[in-house]
């Protein structure tokens, strides 16, 4: 069985818009339409009569007699064909009509055989639905008179739809009018300003409560009165003349009037706006007025004028250079002190002649941006004094606001010429300090490095007991001197601000492993229980500087603990990690807990025994704590020990860098140094004494040493020998602006990227550290002791010990 797809009317869009405008779709049943379908069924003797409306997709029944279906898809609708024409559509026998013979509702339930429908036609000719007759039997006798009657029924249904729509529109208009009147009344009463209306004879026809309250009356008491009934004759006459002018000219007027009122308000100043009230034909039939009480504003303006006069007097008598600008930034006033200082008049100062030409454009640009943004601004510029001298001044300009708007700008200029000169001198001194620091660091470390290396190389050649004792004392003194030099230069670098943290995210294990390996032998030598509690998380910090803080704390803990234990532990606390160093040493009295962070302050070392350190470790820890923003805390009980903790930002687990698989850190093997065993070490160093010291030390450890004063020389000799080096040691700063990183990379270009490299430098800046980290090269700062050098060689070569 099939349905058909009825075509759409040509005016489908307009038809649907009109249908929806009646607001009848999907509304409840109504008696008028039900009566109409019952009358239709009786008149035509039909079992099914319906009033149907057709929208985009369906046929919907407003009323129906004899058939329960009220919604039918449009493709099944006979009515969809009816609305294509103004004429009645009659299907006397659907089974013999080829259009409907196979229709689902003909061939199947409800087995319709007859249909007749007249379109519901709107006054403007749009067909929105039908008045329909249906039967299960054919009706060949349905004739022209029946069709005319059916059209009448359709017109009656359409008339009812029009009537209902008109009624709904009238009800909506009445409701809207009521709402508008209520809204107008609400607005009149909610407005705090007096509102009134008068007729041509100046009688009040409408007032709000704000108007009536001025006279101490109710609204209905004021209606019908005139100004003569409410004000003295002089004021009433002025107000009547105002209303008369507005009615006569038809133009709105606004006036300010000081009027007396009988209430406690007394005399008030009102700003009254009056405009003509017109009828439907545009004739002025009265006036409408709105008044605003501006008494407070008038009094404020008077007070402002008085205050402004006092302010001008104050500005003129202040010793500062001051000026006032209007809201748009144009000059309004220069005080006496500024005019006297510059010796210029208002015109020349407004043309910026008093500001140095080199400073003028920058100042004007800053001023323009700040005025546009409404923000204060300041700048240091040179202002010409009356004697022609240019002197530096700090100019500050701030906006003066009133009720959120800028009403003026106030500027001041303070002479900072001498301060600026002193500042430049201090900055130059600071730069000199930095240059001295760099030079002192490099120049002191170089000879110190060579002394340490030659002292280490001397050891195998001293055989007598007295000579060995003297050499041991020499090496102890050199170690102390190295520690003092390192600490002093570290403190100086931190105070000079030349240390720049390199913040990164890294596993805490990267610090704890080397720390455990380095200090386990020292703790064991003192008979202390040494423990580092593993932690798998990661932190955000500078790994080198944080490592220095931990080493200083651990070094102190081991030095001042004679029995018991030293332990490093990690405790997460929210978004931070507390790295703690526990000891069972002397403990710190409460009155000493601040002083221990001072330079050279030590507890229990009044004789300044250098074997107990220099007293700079905690001073460096405090400086690094401030630099990295890693707070350091201390808990201590005298005689029981101390806990120093460093609070470091903790990386969330999902953000943490991957930690290498577990494994014990490689500890230095027993013995003095990494075994040379004939391995080839390349040394690139432009200081001859240090070069000789390194060569001697490496030679004593069994290395074959190739020395060079530059990268080119090292490469030339390596090419000539053809042997792959086992390690390359290079100074960072070489001749002609070259660097040791380059030397190591060039060697790797020749022999492969796995050639170990080690930078040994006296450079104190962050550049060597960044370069070494970028290329996977080891880094040591001069002076380097033989013990530290051999540990580094052990790490890089994996050797067991010296030959």
HELIX and SHEET records of a PDB file:
HELIX    1   1 UNK A   12  UNK A   21  1                                  10    
HELIX    2   2 UNK A   31  UNK A   44  1                                  14    
HELIX    3   3 UNK A   74  UNK A   76  5                                   3    
HELIX    4   4 UNK A   79  UNK A   82  1                                   4    
HELIX    5   5 UNK A  104  UNK A  107  1                                   4    
HELIX    6   6 UNK A  144  UNK A  190  1                                  47    
HELIX    7   7 UNK A  209  UNK A  214  1                                   6    
HELIX    8   8 UNK A  219  UNK A  222  1                                   4    
HELIX    9   9 UNK A  227  UNK A  230  1                                   4    
HELIX   10  10 UNK A  233  UNK A  249  1                                  17    
HELIX   11  11 UNK A  295  UNK A  317  1                                  23    
HELIX   12  12 UNK A  336  UNK A  342  1                                   7    
HELIX   13  13 UNK A  346  UNK A  350  1                                   5    
HELIX   14  14 UNK A  357  UNK A  373  1                                  17    
HELIX   15  15 UNK A  417  UNK A  458  1                                  42    
HELIX   16  16 UNK A  459  UNK A  461  5                                   3    
HELIX   17  17 UNK A  465  UNK A  496  1                                  32    
HELIX   18  18 UNK A  509  UNK A  525  1                                  17    
HELIX   19  19 UNK A  543  UNK A  559  1                                  17    
HELIX   20  20 UNK A  590  UNK A  592  5                                   3    
HELIX   21  21 UNK A  595  UNK A  597  5                                   3    
HELIX   22  22 UNK A  610  UNK A  612  5                                   3    
HELIX   23  23 UNK A  617  UNK A  628  1                                  12    
HELIX   24  24 UNK A  688  UNK A  700  1                                  13    
HELIX   25  25 UNK A  711  UNK A  721  1                                  11    
HELIX   26  26 UNK A  735  UNK A  737  5                                   3    
HELIX   27  27 UNK A  740  UNK A  751  1                                  12    
HELIX   28  28 UNK A  767  UNK A  775  1                                   9    
HELIX   29  29 UNK A  786  UNK A  797  1                                  12    
SHEET    1   A 6 UNK A  71  UNK A  73  0                                        
SHEET    2   A 6 UNK A  58  UNK A  65 -1                                        
SHEET    3   A 6 UNK A  48  UNK A  54 -1                                        
SHEET    4   A 6 UNK A 127  UNK A 135 -1                                        
SHEET    5   A 6 UNK A 114  UNK A 121 -1                                        
SHEET    6   A 6 UNK A  89  UNK A  91 -1                                        
SHEET    1   B 5 UNK A 204  UNK A 207  0                                        
SHEET    2   B 5 UNK A 195  UNK A 199 -1                                        
SHEET    3   B 5 UNK A 284  UNK A 293 -1                                        
SHEET    4   B 5 UNK A 268  UNK A 278 -1                                        
SHEET    5   B 5 UNK A 253  UNK A 259 -1                                        
SHEET    1   C 5 UNK A 331  UNK A 334  0                                        
SHEET    2   C 5 UNK A 321  UNK A 325 -1                                        
SHEET    3   C 5 UNK A 405  UNK A 415 -1                                        
SHEET    4   C 5 UNK A 390  UNK A 402 -1                                        
SHEET    5   C 5 UNK A 377  UNK A 384 -1                                        
SHEET    1   D 6 UNK A 504  UNK A 507  0                                        
SHEET    2   D 6 UNK A 538  UNK A 541 -1                                        
SHEET    3   D 6 UNK A 641  UNK A 650 -1                                        
SHEET    4   D 6 UNK A 576  UNK A 583 -1                                        
SHEET    5   D 6 UNK A 565  UNK A 573 -1                                        
SHEET    6   D 6 UNK A 529  UNK A 532  1                                        
SHEET    1   E 4 UNK A 504  UNK A 507  0                                        
SHEET    2   E 4 UNK A 538  UNK A 541 -1                                        
SHEET    3   E 4 UNK A 641  UNK A 650 -1                                        
SHEET    4   E 4 UNK A 632  UNK A 637 -1                                        
SHEET    1   F 5 UNK A 704  UNK A 708  0                                        
SHEET    2   F 5 UNK A 680  UNK A 684  1                                        
SHEET    3   F 5 UNK A 727  UNK A 730  1                                        
SHEET    4   F 5 UNK A 756  UNK A 761  1                                        
SHEET    5   F 5 UNK A 778  UNK A 781  1                                        
END                                                                             
